[in-house]
């Protein structure tokens, strides 16, 4: 009886742990995608300087309608 109870508790802990790992994975994936989307587009000139072609985007730009 004690062994069955220990297995159930271990299974419950394992299930909760996997839920947290999955949640962290989803959150970091969404955060990484957002950071890639908002990064400025840079271009290197002939003399080696970096020039911004497209500035950094903001979160409010996601809901903006472009014409």
Residue pairs with C-beta under 8 A, 6 or more apart in sequence:
34 59
37 57
38 56
38 57
38 58
38 59
39 56
40 52
40 53
40 54
40 55
40 56
41 52
41 53
41 54
42 50
42 51
42 52
42 53
43 50
43 51
43 52
43 53
44 50
44 51
45 51
